[in-house]
Amino acid sequence: MSTTNNTLIDPAHPKSGKLTIDPCHSRGEPVDFWFKPAEIAGNRFIYKSLSNWAFNIAVGCSHACRFCYVPKAATVKQAGRLKRHGVDNPDAQWGEYMLLRPWDEAKFMASLRRAEETPASRLKPDGNRAVIYCSTTDPYQVIHHPDPHRGKELQDHARRLVRRSLELILEHSTLNVRILTRSPLARQDFDLFRRFGKRLMFGMGLPTLRNDLAKVYEPKAPSPAQRLATLKRAKDAGLFVYVAMAPTYPECGPEDLRATLEAIAGLEPVTVFHEPINIRAENVARIGAQAKAAGMTLNTGVFASPTTWRHYALEALQSVEQFASEVGLANALHLWPDQSLGSRAAMHSIANPEGHLQWLNRCWHRISEWPKQTQHKFHAPVHSRPSVQPIK
C-alpha cells in the first residue's frame, strides 16, 4: 500500500480500495487506522521463551480481556496519540479501541531483513529465532465498527495484513513464526501455515474449559469450546500446536485445571505455557467491574495483598505442574512464574527459600521446544531488493 493525500491505497483494489487515513489529523474514532505501519520489531519478553520479535497488526484489541497486561506494558505509552481517537484512559477503555496499522511493503521488507541479518550472538536463545503474531493484540480478531461498510474495509485490511506479511516471511527469510490467537478465524490461513512446515507453530490461549468464566474474564473473545475445536482442527491439519494455558483464574480449582490439561494432552502439544493472573495496572479493577456487570461473584480476594496473591499464584503454578505430570505433559510444560515470586518479601514466607529459588530459575531459564529444523529453500533471497506487490 502507499499513501497519497492522506489516503491509503490498497494495491489489491486500486480503483475501489481507498481507505481514509490521515496520519496528522485522525478521524477521532477508536476503531480505525493507526499512524505507523506494521513492521517486525524486537520484543521485550522476560523469561517467556516465546519469540525474539513481534509483528503487531494493531494498537488495542477487540477481545477486551479483563486481565490483559498490554495497557500497562504498551498502549499507555501511546496515551497522547490515543486521545486523538477518543481514548482518554487506555487502561480503563481496553477492549474499546482497535487501531489497525497501515501496510507499507518496503518498510516491512526492511524490518524483515534487519531481523534475518541479526547475528545469533545478539539474540536471546529462548526466542527460538521466531516472530510472534501477535504480542500486544490478536492477529485474528473480529473488528467491530458502527458503519458496516467501514468495518468490512478494516476487517479485509487486517486479513491481508497478516497473510501478506506471512507470505513474505516464508519466501524471503529463514525466520520461525509463532501464531498466538484466541480466534477460530485463524483457520482461514491453515493452508499458509502448512507451507512453513517446522518453521511455524500455532497456538491458542486456553486457560479453562469453562465458557461461563471466560465470558467474564474474556467477554468479547471466542469461547474456550471454540478454541479447543480450532486447536483440534489445527492438529488434524498437520500443524505443530502449542497451548498458552494462561492466565488461569482464581476460580479455576483442581478439577478444572486437571480437566483443561487432559483436553490439552489430547492435542499432543509441543509446549504448554502456564501462568496465573498477575496484577498489572488496573486489571483487577477491570475484572471486578466486569463481574459486577455480569452479576457474578468472583474470588477477587486473592488480589487483596501481595501475600494473598503470592499464595494464589504459587498454588496455581504448583497444581498445574503436578497435574501436567499426571496427564503426561511434564516434559512439555513451561511455567511462567512472575519475577516478584523471587523477591525478598516472597522468600520470607517460603519454608525452603533455596529450593524455591532453584525452582524459579529452572522455570525462568527454560527454553521452550521447537520442532527440529530442516533446511529451507528460499523462493527469493532476503538480500534482494523487494518488489512491492499487491496484498492478495
Secondary structure as the mmCIF struct_conf table of DSSP 4:
data_model
#
loop_
_struct_conf.conf_type_id
_struct_conf.id
_struct_conf.beg_label_comp_id
_struct_conf.beg_label_asym_id
_struct_conf.beg_label_seq_id
_struct_conf.end_label_comp_id
_struct_conf.end_label_asym_id
_struct_conf.end_label_seq_id
STRN STRN1 SER A 2 THR A 4
TURN_TY1_P TURN_TY1_P1 ASN A 5 ASN A 6
STRN STRN2 THR A 7 ILE A 9
TURN_TY1_P TURN_TY1_P2 PRO A 11 ALA A 12
BEND BEND1 HIS A 13 HIS A 13
TURN_TY1_P TURN_TY1_P3 PRO A 14 SER A 16
STRN STRN3 LYS A 18 THR A 20
BEND BEND2 PRO A 23 HIS A 25
BEND BEND3 PRO A 30 PRO A 30
STRN STRN4 VAL A 31 PHE A 33
BEND BEND4 PHE A 35 LYS A 36
STRN STRN5 ILE A 40 GLY A 42
BEND BEND5 ILE A 46 TYR A 47
BEND BEND6 LEU A 50 LEU A 50
BEND BEND7 ASN A 52 ASN A 52
STRN STRN6 TRP A 53 PHE A 55
STRN STRN7 ALA A 58 GLY A 60
TURN_TY1_P TURN_TY1_P4 SER A 62 HIS A 63
TURN_TY1_P TURN_TY1_P5 ARG A 66 PHE A 67
HELX_RH_AL_P HELX_RH_AL_P1 VAL A 70 ALA A 73
TURN_TY1_P TURN_TY1_P6 ALA A 74 ALA A 74
HELX_RH_3T_P HELX_RH_3T_P1 THR A 75 GLN A 78
HELX_RH_AL_P HELX_RH_AL_P2 ALA A 79 LYS A 83
TURN_TY1_P TURN_TY1_P7 ARG A 84 GLY A 86
BEND BEND8 ASP A 88 ASP A 88
TURN_TY1_P TURN_TY1_P8 PRO A 90 GLY A 95
BEND BEND9 GLU A 96 GLU A 96
STRN STRN8 MET A 98 LEU A 100
HELX_LH_PP_P HELX_LH_PP_P1 ARG A 101 PRO A 102
HELX_RH_AL_P HELX_RH_AL_P3 GLU A 105 GLU A 116
TURN_TY1_P TURN_TY1_P9 GLU A 117 GLU A 117
BEND BEND10 THR A 118 THR A 118
HELX_RH_3T_P HELX_RH_3T_P2 ALA A 120 ARG A 122
BEND BEND11 LEU A 123 LEU A 123
HELX_RH_3T_P HELX_RH_3T_P3 PRO A 125 GLY A 127
TURN_TY1_P TURN_TY1_P10 ASN A 128 ARG A 129
STRN STRN9 ALA A 130 TYR A 133
BEND BEND12 SER A 135 THR A 137
TURN_TY1_P TURN_TY1_P11 PRO A 139 TYR A 140
HELX_LH_PP_P HELX_LH_PP_P2 GLN A 141 HIS A 144
BEND BEND13 PRO A 146 ASP A 147
HELX_RH_AL_P HELX_RH_AL_P4 PRO A 148 HIS A 172
STRN STRN10 ASN A 176 THR A 181
BEND BEND14 ARG A 182 ARG A 182
HELX_RH_3T_P HELX_RH_3T_P4 PRO A 184 ASP A 189
HELX_RH_AL_P HELX_RH_AL_P5 PHE A 190 PHE A 196
HELX_RH_3T_P HELX_RH_3T_P5 GLY A 197 ARG A 199
STRN STRN11 LEU A 200 GLY A 205
BEND BEND15 PRO A 207 PRO A 207
BEND BEND16 LEU A 209 LEU A 209
HELX_RH_AL_P HELX_RH_AL_P6 ASN A 211 TYR A 217
BEND BEND17 GLU A 218 GLU A 218
TURN_TY1_P TURN_TY1_P12 PRO A 219 LYS A 220
BEND BEND18 ALA A 221 ALA A 221
HELX_LH_PP_P HELX_LH_PP_P3 PRO A 222 SER A 223
HELX_RH_AL_P HELX_RH_AL_P7 PRO A 224 ASP A 236
TURN_TY1_P TURN_TY1_P13 ALA A 237 GLY A 238
STRN STRN12 PHE A 240 THR A 248
HELX_LH_PP_P HELX_LH_PP_P4 TYR A 249 TYR A 249
TURN_TY1_P TURN_TY1_P14 PRO A 250 GLU A 251
HELX_RH_AL_P HELX_RH_AL_P8 PRO A 254 ALA A 265
TURN_TY1_P TURN_TY1_P15 GLY A 266 LEU A 267
BEND BEND19 VAL A 270 VAL A 270
STRN STRN13 VAL A 272 PRO A 276
HELX_LH_PP_P HELX_LH_PP_P5 ILE A 277 ILE A 279
TURN_TY1_P TURN_TY1_P16 ALA A 281 GLU A 282
HELX_RH_AL_P HELX_RH_AL_P9 ASN A 283 ALA A 294
TURN_TY1_P TURN_TY1_P17 GLY A 295 GLY A 295
HELX_RH_3T_P HELX_RH_3T_P6 THR A 300 PHE A 303
BEND BEND20 ALA A 304 SER A 305
HELX_RH_AL_P HELX_RH_AL_P10 PRO A 306 GLU A 326
TURN_TY1_P TURN_TY1_P18 VAL A 327 GLY A 328
TURN_TY1_P TURN_TY1_P19 ALA A 330 ALA A 332
STRN STRN14 LEU A 333 LEU A 335
HELX_RH_3T_P HELX_RH_3T_P7 GLN A 339 GLY A 342
BEND BEND21 SER A 343 SER A 343
HELX_RH_AL_P HELX_RH_AL_P11 ARG A 344 HIS A 348
TURN_TY1_P TURN_TY1_P20 SER A 349 SER A 349
BEND BEND22 ALA A 351 ASN A 352
HELX_RH_AL_P HELX_RH_AL_P12 PRO A 353 TRP A 364
TURN_TY1_P TURN_TY1_P21 HIS A 365 HIS A 365
HELX_LH_PP_P HELX_LH_PP_P6 ARG A 366 GLU A 369
HELX_LH_PP_P HELX_LH_PP_P7 PRO A 371 GLN A 373
BEND BEND23 HIS A 379 ALA A 380
TURN_TY1_P TURN_TY1_P22 VAL A 382 HIS A 383
BEND BEND24 SER A 384 SER A 384
HELX_LH_PP_P HELX_LH_PP_P8 ARG A 385 SER A 387
#
